[in-house]
Amino acid sequence: MDIIFTLEPSIVIQIVLAVFLPVLVGLVTTRVVASSVKAWLLAGLTLVTSVVTQLGAAVAGGIPFDIGLALLAVIPAFTISVATYYGLWKPTGIGKAAQDVTKTTLLK
């Protein structure tokens, strides 16, 4: 019996993006933006990154694009994003710091 361990590059990319998407949402929103808006923005960004990542993998591999796989991959990616926000970014203060960044802070 052979045992192998492989990692699809597209899956790794999507997971890494899912980890950092909450920080991106924090950078483009302010504290006064409702949590529901932030959640929908995160869900939308997760959907876009999932479709683009799977489309890139299909083009790179010369295989047909499977929209079902791309849409199904949104669920774990969104879960990873939310868990990372509440488990890492919020407790360490990075989530709050991302909300405090302004254009002038970024351009200094």
Jmol script that loads the backbone (N, CA, C; Angstrom):
load data "model"
ATOM      1  N   MET A   1       0.838  -1.170   0.000  1.00  0.00           N
ATOM      2  CA  MET A   1       0.000   0.000   0.000  1.00  0.00           C
ATOM      3  C   MET A   1       0.893   1.246   0.000  1.00  0.00           C
ATOM      4  N   ASP A   2       0.621   2.129  -0.936  1.00  0.00           N
ATOM      5  CA  ASP A   2       1.358   3.382  -1.024  1.00  0.00           C
ATOM      6  C   ASP A   2       0.553   4.496  -0.375  1.00  0.00           C
ATOM      7  N   ILE A   3       1.252   5.353   0.288  1.00  0.00           N
ATOM      8  CA  ILE A   3       0.626   6.534   0.878  1.00  0.00           C
ATOM      9  C   ILE A   3       1.321   7.747   0.290  1.00  0.00           C
ATOM     10  N   ILE A   4       0.516   8.673  -0.212  1.00  0.00           N
ATOM     11  CA  ILE A   4       1.089   9.891  -0.760  1.00  0.00           C
ATOM     12  C   ILE A   4       0.457  11.089  -0.074  1.00  0.00           C
ATOM     13  N   PHE A   5       1.174  12.189  -0.142  1.00  0.00           N
ATOM     14  CA  PHE A   5       0.682  13.447   0.426  1.00  0.00           C
ATOM     15  C   PHE A   5       0.920  14.527  -0.612  1.00  0.00           C
ATOM     16  N   THR A   6      -0.154  15.091  -1.148  1.00  0.00           N
ATOM     17  CA  THR A   6      -0.018  16.152  -2.139  1.00  0.00           C
ATOM     18  C   THR A   6      -0.848  17.349  -1.711  1.00  0.00           C
ATOM     19  N   LEU A   7      -0.404  18.492  -2.113  1.00  0.00           N
ATOM     20  CA  LEU A   7      -1.143  19.726  -1.863  1.00  0.00           C
ATOM     21  C   LEU A   7      -1.360  20.411  -3.204  1.00  0.00           C
ATOM     22  N   GLU A   8      -2.612  20.625  -3.548  1.00  0.00           N
ATOM     23  CA  GLU A   8      -2.937  21.365  -4.761  1.00  0.00           C
ATOM     24  C   GLU A   8      -2.540  22.822  -4.537  1.00  0.00           C
ATOM     25  N   PRO A   9      -1.736  23.389  -5.415  1.00  0.00           N
ATOM     26  CA  PRO A   9      -1.345  24.793  -5.228  1.00  0.00           C
ATOM     27  C   PRO A   9      -2.546  25.739  -5.145  1.00  0.00           C
ATOM     28  N   SER A  10      -3.598  25.470  -5.904  1.00  0.00           N
ATOM     29  CA  SER A  10      -4.767  26.357  -5.866  1.00  0.00           C
ATOM     30  C   SER A  10      -5.453  26.326  -4.499  1.00  0.00           C
ATOM     31  N   ILE A  11      -5.480  25.166  -3.875  1.00  0.00           N
ATOM     32  CA  ILE A  11      -6.093  25.057  -2.545  1.00  0.00           C
ATOM     33  C   ILE A  11      -5.251  25.804  -1.509  1.00  0.00           C
ATOM     34  N   VAL A  12      -3.939  25.673  -1.610  1.00  0.00           N
ATOM     35  CA  VAL A  12      -3.047  26.369  -0.682  1.00  0.00           C
ATOM     36  C   VAL A  12      -3.210  27.880  -0.834  1.00  0.00           C
ATOM     37  N   ILE A  13      -3.259  28.354  -2.079  1.00  0.00           N
ATOM     38  CA  ILE A  13      -3.448  29.785  -2.331  1.00  0.00           C
ATOM     39  C   ILE A  13      -4.763  30.264  -1.744  1.00  0.00           C
ATOM     40  N   GLN A  14      -5.815  29.497  -1.955  1.00  0.00           N
ATOM     41  CA  GLN A  14      -7.122  29.896  -1.449  1.00  0.00           C
ATOM     42  C   GLN A  14      -7.143  29.939   0.075  1.00  0.00           C
ATOM     43  N   ILE A  15      -6.502  29.006   0.727  1.00  0.00           N
ATOM     44  CA  ILE A  15      -6.463  29.000   2.193  1.00  0.00           C
ATOM     45  C   ILE A  15      -5.677  30.194   2.715  1.00  0.00           C
ATOM     46  N   VAL A  16      -4.550  30.487   2.080  1.00  0.00           N
ATOM     47  CA  VAL A  16      -3.751  31.642   2.504  1.00  0.00           C
ATOM     48  C   VAL A  16      -4.553  32.926   2.323  1.00  0.00           C
ATOM     49  N   LEU A  17      -5.235  33.059   1.194  1.00  0.00           N
ATOM     50  CA  LEU A  17      -6.074  34.237   0.978  1.00  0.00           C
ATOM     51  C   LEU A  17      -7.186  34.318   2.024  1.00  0.00           C
ATOM     52  N   ALA A  18      -7.778  33.186   2.359  1.00  0.00           N
ATOM     53  CA  ALA A  18      -8.864  33.164   3.346  1.00  0.00           C
ATOM     54  C   ALA A  18      -8.387  33.646   4.712  1.00  0.00           C
ATOM     55  N   VAL A  19      -7.143  33.374   5.039  1.00  0.00           N
ATOM     56  CA  VAL A  19      -6.591  33.807   6.322  1.00  0.00           C
ATOM     57  C   VAL A  19      -6.468  35.332   6.374  1.00  0.00           C
ATOM     58  N   PHE A  20      -6.121  35.942   5.235  1.00  0.00           N
ATOM     59  CA  PHE A  20      -5.868  37.380   5.233  1.00  0.00           C
ATOM     60  C   PHE A  20      -7.052  38.230   4.766  1.00  0.00           C
ATOM     61  N   LEU A  21      -8.109  37.618   4.256  1.00  0.00           N
ATOM     62  CA  LEU A  21      -9.271  38.382   3.810  1.00  0.00           C
ATOM     63  C   LEU A  21      -9.917  39.225   4.918  1.00  0.00           C
ATOM     64  N   PRO A  22     -10.026  38.741   6.161  1.00  0.00           N
ATOM     65  CA  PRO A  22     -10.622  39.595   7.205  1.00  0.00           C
ATOM     66  C   PRO A  22      -9.831  40.889   7.437  1.00  0.00           C
ATOM     67  N   VAL A  23      -8.512  40.821   7.314  1.00  0.00           N
ATOM     68  CA  VAL A  23      -7.697  42.026   7.472  1.00  0.00           C
ATOM     69  C   VAL A  23      -7.968  42.984   6.317  1.00  0.00           C
ATOM     70  N   LEU A  24      -8.102  42.443   5.112  1.00  0.00           N
ATOM     71  CA  LEU A  24      -8.431  43.270   3.950  1.00  0.00           C
ATOM     72  C   LEU A  24      -9.777  43.954   4.134  1.00  0.00           C
ATOM     73  N   VAL A  25     -10.755  43.222   4.626  1.00  0.00           N
ATOM     74  CA  VAL A  25     -12.072  43.814   4.892  1.00  0.00           C
ATOM     75  C   VAL A  25     -11.932  44.939   5.916  1.00  0.00           C
ATOM     76  N   GLY A  26     -11.109  44.740   6.917  1.00  0.00           N
ATOM     77  CA  GLY A  26     -10.876  45.779   7.917  1.00  0.00           C
ATOM     78  C   GLY A  26     -10.214  47.010   7.335  1.00  0.00           C
ATOM     79  N   LEU A  27      -9.347  46.806   6.343  1.00  0.00           N
ATOM     80  CA  LEU A  27      -8.667  47.938   5.726  1.00  0.00           C
ATOM     81  C   LEU A  27      -9.602  48.783   4.870  1.00  0.00           C
ATOM     82  N   VAL A  28     -10.584  48.153   4.240  1.00  0.00           N
ATOM     83  CA  VAL A  28     -11.460  48.893   3.329  1.00  0.00           C
ATOM     84  C   VAL A  28     -12.761  49.353   3.980  1.00  0.00           C
ATOM     85  N   THR A  29     -12.966  49.014   5.241  1.00  0.00           N
ATOM     86  CA  THR A  29     -14.159  49.480   5.956  1.00  0.00           C
ATOM     87  C   THR A  29     -13.729  50.269   7.184  1.00  0.00           C
ATOM     88  N   THR A  30     -14.683  50.895   7.809  1.00  0.00           N
ATOM     89  CA  THR A  30     -14.403  51.627   9.048  1.00  0.00           C
ATOM     90  C   THR A  30     -15.193  50.986  10.181  1.00  0.00           C
ATOM     91  N   ARG A  31     -14.975  51.486  11.362  1.00  0.00           N
ATOM     92  CA  ARG A  31     -15.678  50.922  12.521  1.00  0.00           C
ATOM     93  C   ARG A  31     -17.167  51.178  12.473  1.00  0.00           C
ATOM     94  N   VAL A  32     -17.587  52.225  11.802  1.00  0.00           N
ATOM     95  CA  VAL A  32     -19.003  52.555  11.772  1.00  0.00           C
ATOM     96  C   VAL A  32     -19.784  51.703  10.769  1.00  0.00           C
ATOM     97  N   VAL A  33     -19.080  50.965   9.937  1.00  0.00           N
ATOM     98  CA  VAL A  33     -19.757  50.064   8.991  1.00  0.00           C
ATOM     99  C   VAL A  33     -20.341  48.907   9.789  1.00  0.00           C
ATOM    100  N   ALA A  34     -21.573  48.572   9.523  1.00  0.00           N
ATOM    101  CA  ALA A  34     -22.263  47.507  10.263  1.00  0.00           C
ATOM    102  C   ALA A  34     -21.558  46.171  10.081  1.00  0.00           C
ATOM    103  N   SER A  35     -21.604  45.363  11.115  1.00  0.00           N
ATOM    104  CA  SER A  35     -20.987  44.034  11.059  1.00  0.00           C
ATOM    105  C   SER A  35     -21.577  43.186   9.944  1.00  0.00           C
ATOM    106  N   SER A  36     -22.865  43.358   9.691  1.00  0.00           N
ATOM    107  CA  SER A  36     -23.498  42.573   8.621  1.00  0.00           C
ATOM    108  C   SER A  36     -22.927  42.944   7.258  1.00  0.00           C
ATOM    109  N   VAL A  37     -22.617  44.221   7.059  1.00  0.00           N
ATOM    110  CA  VAL A  37     -22.011  44.651   5.794  1.00  0.00           C
ATOM    111  C   VAL A  37     -20.616  44.041   5.652  1.00  0.00           C
ATOM    112  N   LYS A  38     -19.869  44.044   6.736  1.00  0.00           N
ATOM    113  CA  LYS A  38     -18.527  43.453   6.716  1.00  0.00           C
ATOM    114  C   LYS A  38     -18.605  41.954   6.422  1.00  0.00           C
ATOM    115  N   ALA A  39     -19.586  41.284   7.012  1.00  0.00           N
ATOM    116  CA  ALA A  39     -19.748  39.847   6.774  1.00  0.00           C
ATOM    117  C   ALA A  39     -20.095  39.569   5.317  1.00  0.00           C
ATOM    118  N   TRP A  40     -20.993  40.369   4.737  1.00  0.00           N
ATOM    119  CA  TRP A  40     -21.350  40.191   3.329  1.00  0.00           C
ATOM    120  C   TRP A  40     -20.174  40.517   2.417  1.00  0.00           C
ATOM    121  N   LEU A  41     -19.401  41.516   2.772  1.00  0.00           N
ATOM    122  CA  LEU A  41     -18.211  41.844   1.989  1.00  0.00           C
ATOM    123  C   LEU A  41     -17.207  40.700   2.042  1.00  0.00           C
ATOM    124  N   LEU A  42     -17.014  40.140   3.227  1.00  0.00           N
ATOM    125  CA  LEU A  42     -16.118  38.997   3.368  1.00  0.00           C
ATOM    126  C   LEU A  42     -16.623  37.806   2.565  1.00  0.00           C
ATOM    127  N   ALA A  43     -17.918  37.551   2.611  1.00  0.00           N
ATOM    128  CA  ALA A  43     -18.493  36.443   1.837  1.00  0.00           C
ATOM    129  C   ALA A  43     -18.315  36.678   0.335  1.00  0.00           C
ATOM    130  N   GLY A  44     -18.535  37.905  -0.104  1.00  0.00           N
ATOM    131  CA  GLY A  44     -18.364  38.217  -1.522  1.00  0.00           C
ATOM    132  C   GLY A  44     -16.923  38.068  -1.972  1.00  0.00           C
ATOM    133  N   LEU A  45     -15.988  38.565  -1.166  1.00  0.00           N
ATOM    134  CA  LEU A  45     -14.573  38.418  -1.499  1.00  0.00           C
ATOM    135  C   LEU A  45     -14.149  36.953  -1.497  1.00  0.00           C
ATOM    136  N   THR A  46     -14.697  36.188  -0.580  1.00  0.00           N
ATOM    137  CA  THR A  46     -14.399  34.758  -0.536  1.00  0.00           C
ATOM    138  C   THR A  46     -14.913  34.075  -1.794  1.00  0.00           C
ATOM    139  N   LEU A  47     -16.098  34.429  -2.231  1.00  0.00           N
ATOM    140  CA  LEU A  47     -16.654  33.869  -3.459  1.00  0.00           C
ATOM    141  C   LEU A  47     -15.775  34.212  -4.662  1.00  0.00           C
ATOM    142  N   VAL A  48     -15.386  35.471  -4.761  1.00  0.00           N
ATOM    143  CA  VAL A  48     -14.554  35.900  -5.888  1.00  0.00           C
ATOM    144  C   VAL A  48     -13.208  35.185  -5.881  1.00  0.00           C
ATOM    145  N   THR A  49     -12.552  35.125  -4.724  1.00  0.00           N
ATOM    146  CA  THR A  49     -11.245  34.465  -4.671  1.00  0.00           C
ATOM    147  C   THR A  49     -11.367  32.976  -4.965  1.00  0.00           C
ATOM    148  N   SER A  50     -12.445  32.363  -4.533  1.00  0.00           N
ATOM    149  CA  SER A  50     -12.642  30.944  -4.810  1.00  0.00           C
ATOM    150  C   SER A  50     -12.791  30.688  -6.306  1.00  0.00           C
ATOM    151  N   VAL A  51     -13.623  31.480  -6.959  1.00  0.00           N
ATOM    152  CA  VAL A  51     -13.842  31.299  -8.395  1.00  0.00           C
ATOM    153  C   VAL A  51     -12.567  31.600  -9.181  1.00  0.00           C
ATOM    154  N   VAL A  52     -11.885  32.696  -8.834  1.00  0.00           N
ATOM    155  CA  VAL A  52     -10.660  33.058  -9.555  1.00  0.00           C
ATOM    156  C   VAL A  52      -9.561  32.018  -9.333  1.00  0.00           C
ATOM    157  N   THR A  53      -9.429  31.527  -8.118  1.00  0.00           N
ATOM    158  CA  THR A  53      -8.414  30.517  -7.829  1.00  0.00           C
ATOM    159  C   THR A  53      -8.680  29.235  -8.605  1.00  0.00           C
ATOM    160  N   GLN A  54      -9.913  28.770  -8.595  1.00  0.00           N
ATOM    161  CA  GLN A  54     -10.247  27.540  -9.322  1.00  0.00           C
ATOM    162  C   GLN A  54     -10.150  27.747 -10.832  1.00  0.00           C
ATOM    163  N   LEU A  55     -10.508  28.921 -11.311  1.00  0.00           N
ATOM    164  CA  LEU A  55     -10.378  29.227 -12.736  1.00  0.00           C
ATOM    165  C   LEU A  55      -8.909  29.240 -13.137  1.00  0.00           C
ATOM    166  N   GLY A  56      -8.078  29.834 -12.314  1.00  0.00           N
ATOM    167  CA  GLY A  56      -6.629  29.838 -12.573  1.00  0.00           C
ATOM    168  C   GLY A  56      -6.046  28.439 -12.604  1.00  0.00           C
ATOM    169  N   ALA A  57      -6.513  27.591 -11.689  1.00  0.00           N
ATOM    170  CA  ALA A  57      -6.033  26.206 -11.662  1.00  0.00           C
ATOM    171  C   ALA A  57      -6.468  25.458 -12.925  1.00  0.00           C
ATOM    172  N   ALA A  58      -7.684  25.720 -13.379  1.00  0.00           N
ATOM    173  CA  ALA A  58      -8.180  25.062 -14.593  1.00  0.00           C
ATOM    174  C   ALA A  58      -7.392  25.509 -15.820  1.00  0.00           C
ATOM    175  N   VAL A  59      -7.138  26.803 -15.914  1.00  0.00           N
ATOM    176  CA  VAL A  59      -6.375  27.322 -17.051  1.00  0.00           C
ATOM    177  C   VAL A  59      -4.942  26.799 -17.013  1.00  0.00           C
ATOM    178  N   ALA A  60      -4.322  26.827 -15.848  1.00  0.00           N
ATOM    179  CA  ALA A  60      -2.938  26.362 -15.722  1.00  0.00           C
ATOM    180  C   ALA A  60      -2.809  24.869 -16.005  1.00  0.00           C
ATOM    181  N   GLY A  61      -3.820  24.098 -15.604  1.00  0.00           N
ATOM    182  CA  GLY A  61      -3.765  22.655 -15.798  1.00  0.00           C
ATOM    183  C   GLY A  61      -4.339  22.194 -17.125  1.00  0.00           C
ATOM    184  N   GLY A  62      -4.928  23.117 -17.882  1.00  0.00           N
ATOM    185  CA  GLY A  62      -5.532  22.750 -19.156  1.00  0.00           C
ATOM    186  C   GLY A  62      -6.730  21.824 -19.006  1.00  0.00           C
ATOM    187  N   ILE A  63      -7.470  22.023 -17.922  1.00  0.00           N
ATOM    188  CA  ILE A  63      -8.644  21.180 -17.655  1.00  0.00           C
ATOM    189  C   ILE A  63      -9.888  22.053 -17.659  1.00  0.00           C
ATOM    190  N   PRO A  64     -11.069  21.473 -17.798  1.00  0.00           N
ATOM    191  CA  PRO A  64     -12.296  22.282 -17.752  1.00  0.00           C
ATOM    192  C   PRO A  64     -12.501  22.914 -16.377  1.00  0.00           C
ATOM    193  N   PHE A  65     -13.066  24.109 -16.386  1.00  0.00           N
ATOM    194  CA  PHE A  65     -13.365  24.820 -15.140  1.00  0.00           C
ATOM    195  C   PHE A  65     -14.616  24.222 -14.519  1.00  0.00           C
ATOM    196  N   ASP A  66     -14.494  23.770 -13.283  1.00  0.00           N
ATOM    197  CA  ASP A  66     -15.611  23.155 -12.561  1.00  0.00           C
ATOM    198  C   ASP A  66     -16.219  24.196 -11.622  1.00  0.00           C
ATOM    199  N   ILE A  67     -17.304  24.826 -12.055  1.00  0.00           N
ATOM    200  CA  ILE A  67     -17.948  25.865 -11.254  1.00  0.00           C
ATOM    201  C   ILE A  67     -18.501  25.302  -9.942  1.00  0.00           C
ATOM    202  N   GLY A  68     -18.921  24.046  -9.961  1.00  0.00           N
ATOM    203  CA  GLY A  68     -19.426  23.420  -8.740  1.00  0.00           C
ATOM    204  C   GLY A  68     -18.351  23.322  -7.676  1.00  0.00           C
ATOM    205  N   LEU A  69     -17.155  22.938  -8.074  1.00  0.00           N
ATOM    206  CA  LEU A  69     -16.032  22.846  -7.135  1.00  0.00           C
ATOM    207  C   LEU A  69     -15.676  24.229  -6.605  1.00  0.00           C
ATOM    208  N   ALA A  70     -15.696  25.224  -7.488  1.00  0.00           N
ATOM    209  CA  ALA A  70     -15.379  26.590  -7.062  1.00  0.00           C
ATOM    210  C   ALA A  70     -16.395  27.097  -6.046  1.00  0.00           C
ATOM    211  N   LEU A  71     -17.676  26.842  -6.302  1.00  0.00           N
ATOM    212  CA  LEU A  71     -18.713  27.299  -5.372  1.00  0.00           C
ATOM    213  C   LEU A  71     -18.682  26.526  -4.062  1.00  0.00           C
ATOM    214  N   LEU A  72     -18.397  25.244  -4.133  1.00  0.00           N
ATOM    215  CA  LEU A  72     -18.311  24.439  -2.912  1.00  0.00           C
ATOM    216  C   LEU A  72     -17.114  24.851  -2.058  1.00  0.00           C
ATOM    217  N   ALA A  73     -16.045  25.291  -2.696  1.00  0.00           N
ATOM    218  CA  ALA A  73     -14.841  25.703  -1.970  1.00  0.00           C
ATOM    219  C   ALA A  73     -15.047  26.992  -1.187  1.00  0.00           C
ATOM    220  N   VAL A  74     -16.124  27.710  -1.457  1.00  0.00           N
ATOM    221  CA  VAL A  74     -16.415  28.951  -0.725  1.00  0.00           C
ATOM    222  C   VAL A  74     -16.705  28.646   0.745  1.00  0.00           C
ATOM    223  N   ILE A  75     -17.374  27.541   1.008  1.00  0.00           N
ATOM    224  CA  ILE A  75     -17.802  27.222   2.384  1.00  0.00           C
ATOM    225  C   ILE A  75     -16.612  27.074   3.336  1.00  0.00           C
ATOM    226  N   PRO A  76     -15.632  26.210   3.026  1.00  0.00           N
ATOM    227  CA  PRO A  76     -14.504  26.119   3.969  1.00  0.00           C
ATOM    228  C   PRO A  76     -13.652  27.384   3.994  1.00  0.00           C
ATOM    229  N   ALA A  77     -13.534  28.076   2.858  1.00  0.00           N
ATOM    230  CA  ALA A  77     -12.740  29.304   2.836  1.00  0.00           C
ATOM    231  C   ALA A  77     -13.375  30.374   3.719  1.00  0.00           C
ATOM    232  N   PHE A  78     -14.689  30.530   3.646  1.00  0.00           N
ATOM    233  CA  PHE A  78     -15.378  31.506   4.489  1.00  0.00           C
ATOM    234  C   PHE A  78     -15.251  31.116   5.963  1.00  0.00           C
ATOM    235  N   THR A  79     -15.382  29.839   6.244  1.00  0.00           N
ATOM    236  CA  THR A  79     -15.237  29.353   7.620  1.00  0.00           C
ATOM    237  C   THR A  79     -13.837  29.650   8.153  1.00  0.00           C
ATOM    238  N   ILE A  80     -12.824  29.430   7.335  1.00  0.00           N
ATOM    239  CA  ILE A  80     -11.446  29.723   7.728  1.00  0.00           C
ATOM    240  C   ILE A  80     -11.282  31.218   7.991  1.00  0.00           C
ATOM    241  N   SER A  81     -11.876  32.053   7.129  1.00  0.00           N
ATOM    242  CA  SER A  81     -11.770  33.505   7.304  1.00  0.00           C
ATOM    243  C   SER A  81     -12.380  33.967   8.625  1.00  0.00           C
ATOM    244  N   VAL A  82     -13.577  33.490   8.912  1.00  0.00           N
ATOM    245  CA  VAL A  82     -14.258  33.896  10.145  1.00  0.00           C
ATOM    246  C   VAL A  82     -13.506  33.360  11.365  1.00  0.00           C
ATOM    247  N   ALA A  83     -13.093  32.115  11.315  1.00  0.00           N
ATOM    248  CA  ALA A  83     -12.361  31.528  12.447  1.00  0.00           C
ATOM    249  C   ALA A  83     -11.037  32.232  12.675  1.00  0.00           C
ATOM    250  N   THR A  84     -10.354  32.590  11.603  1.00  0.00           N
ATOM    251  CA  THR A  84      -9.077  33.293  11.735  1.00  0.00           C
ATOM    252  C   THR A  84      -9.278  34.676  12.333  1.00  0.00           C
ATOM    253  N   TYR A  85     -10.358  35.341  11.915  1.00  0.00           N
ATOM    254  CA  TYR A  85     -10.618  36.669  12.475  1.00  0.00           C
ATOM    255  C   TYR A  85     -10.833  36.584  13.982  1.00  0.00           C
ATOM    256  N   TYR A  86     -11.730  35.702  14.408  1.00  0.00           N
ATOM    257  CA  TYR A  86     -12.048  35.614  15.837  1.00  0.00           C
ATOM    258  C   TYR A  86     -10.977  34.882  16.641  1.00  0.00           C
ATOM    259  N   GLY A  87     -10.210  34.024  16.011  1.00  0.00           N
ATOM    260  CA  GLY A  87      -9.195  33.266  16.738  1.00  0.00           C
ATOM    261  C   GLY A  87      -7.814  33.876  16.723  1.00  0.00           C
ATOM    262  N   LEU A  88      -7.532  34.742  15.720  1.00  0.00           N
ATOM    263  CA  LEU A  88      -6.182  35.300  15.600  1.00  0.00           C
ATOM    264  C   LEU A  88      -6.179  36.823  15.489  1.00  0.00           C
ATOM    265  N   TRP A  89      -6.874  37.350  14.490  1.00  0.00           N
ATOM    266  CA  TRP A  89      -6.778  38.789  14.220  1.00  0.00           C
ATOM    267  C   TRP A  89      -7.427  39.643  15.313  1.00  0.00           C
ATOM    268  N   LYS A  90      -8.573  39.261  15.811  1.00  0.00           N
ATOM    269  CA  LYS A  90      -9.247  40.062  16.833  1.00  0.00           C
ATOM    270  C   LYS A  90      -8.518  40.002  18.179  1.00  0.00           C
ATOM    271  N   PRO A  91      -8.144  38.812  18.684  1.00  0.00           N
ATOM    272  CA  PRO A  91      -7.463  38.770  19.982  1.00  0.00           C
ATOM    273  C   PRO A  91      -6.090  39.460  19.993  1.00  0.00           C
ATOM    274  N   THR A  92      -5.396  39.460  18.864  1.00  0.00           N
ATOM    275  CA  THR A  92      -4.072  40.087  18.817  1.00  0.00           C
ATOM    276  C   THR A  92      -4.139  41.579  18.555  1.00  0.00           C
ATOM    277  N   GLY A  93      -5.333  42.097  18.251  1.00  0.00           N
ATOM    278  CA  GLY A  93      -5.489  43.523  18.008  1.00  0.00           C
ATOM    279  C   GLY A  93      -5.264  43.940  16.564  1.00  0.00           C
ATOM    280  N   ILE A  94      -4.915  43.002  15.703  1.00  0.00           N
ATOM    281  CA  ILE A  94      -4.667  43.335  14.302  1.00  0.00           C
ATOM    282  C   ILE A  94      -5.963  43.725  13.611  1.00  0.00           C
ATOM    283  N   GLY A  95      -7.046  43.086  13.971  1.00  0.00           N
ATOM    284  CA  GLY A  95      -8.338  43.443  13.396  1.00  0.00           C
ATOM    285  C   GLY A  95      -8.708  44.883  13.697  1.00  0.00           C
ATOM    286  N   LYS A  96      -8.492  45.320  14.932  1.00  0.00           N
ATOM    287  CA  LYS A  96      -8.770  46.702  15.329  1.00  0.00           C
ATOM    288  C   LYS A  96      -7.804  47.651  14.651  1.00  0.00           C
ATOM    289  N   ALA A  97      -6.544  47.266  14.560  1.00  0.00           N
ATOM    290  CA  ALA A  97      -5.544  48.125  13.923  1.00  0.00           C
ATOM    291  C   ALA A  97      -5.851  48.337  12.447  1.00  0.00           C
ATOM    292  N   ALA A  98      -6.367  47.322  11.792  1.00  0.00           N
ATOM    293  CA  ALA A  98      -6.722  47.462  10.375  1.00  0.00           C
ATOM    294  C   ALA A  98      -7.843  48.477  10.206  1.00  0.00           C
ATOM    295  N   GLN A  99      -8.743  48.567  11.164  1.00  0.00           N
ATOM    296  CA  GLN A  99      -9.831  49.538  11.116  1.00  0.00           C
ATOM    297  C   GLN A  99      -9.312  50.968  11.327  1.00  0.00           C
ATOM    298  N   ASP A 100      -8.181  51.107  12.010  1.00  0.00           N
ATOM    299  CA  ASP A 100      -7.633  52.428  12.323  1.00  0.00           C
ATOM    300  C   ASP A 100      -6.758  52.996  11.209  1.00  0.00           C
ATOM    301  N   VAL A 101      -6.426  52.182  10.222  1.00  0.00           N
ATOM    302  CA  VAL A 101      -5.556  52.641   9.132  1.00  0.00           C
ATOM    303  C   VAL A 101      -6.340  53.590   8.235  1.00  0.00           C
ATOM    304  N   THR A 102      -5.700  54.710   7.925  1.00  0.00           N
ATOM    305  CA  THR A 102      -6.306  55.672   6.998  1.00  0.00           C
ATOM    306  C   THR A 102      -5.408  55.827   5.785  1.00  0.00           C
ATOM    307  N   LYS A 103      -5.877  56.561   4.768  1.00  0.00           N
ATOM    308  CA  LYS A 103      -5.058  56.771   3.575  1.00  0.00           C
ATOM    309  C   LYS A 103      -3.750  57.445   3.928  1.00  0.00           C
ATOM    310  N   THR A 104      -3.780  58.402   4.825  1.00  0.00           N
ATOM    311  CA  THR A 104      -2.554  59.125   5.167  1.00  0.00           C
ATOM    312  C   THR A 104      -1.572  58.216   5.890  1.00  0.00           C
ATOM    313  N   THR A 105      -2.065  57.251   6.673  1.00  0.00           N
ATOM    314  CA  THR A 105      -1.196  56.316   7.364  1.00  0.00           C
ATOM    315  C   THR A 105      -0.490  55.409   6.358  1.00  0.00           C
ATOM    316  N   LEU A 106      -1.210  54.988   5.338  1.00  0.00           N
ATOM    317  CA  LEU A 106      -0.630  54.091   4.353  1.00  0.00           C
ATOM    318  C   LEU A 106       0.387  54.782   3.455  1.00  0.00           C
ATOM    319  N   LEU A 107       0.237  56.066   3.224  1.00  0.00           N
ATOM    320  CA  LEU A 107       1.097  56.773   2.275  1.00  0.00           C
ATOM    321  C   LEU A 107       2.288  57.464   2.908  1.00  0.00           C
ATOM    322  N   LYS A 108       2.442  57.410   4.198  1.00  0.00           N
ATOM    323  CA  LYS A 108       3.586  58.059   4.865  1.00  0.00           C
ATOM    324  C   LYS A 108       4.859  57.320   4.586  1.00  0.00           C
TER     325      LYS A 108
END
end "model"
wireframe off; spacefill off
backbone 0.3
color backbone group
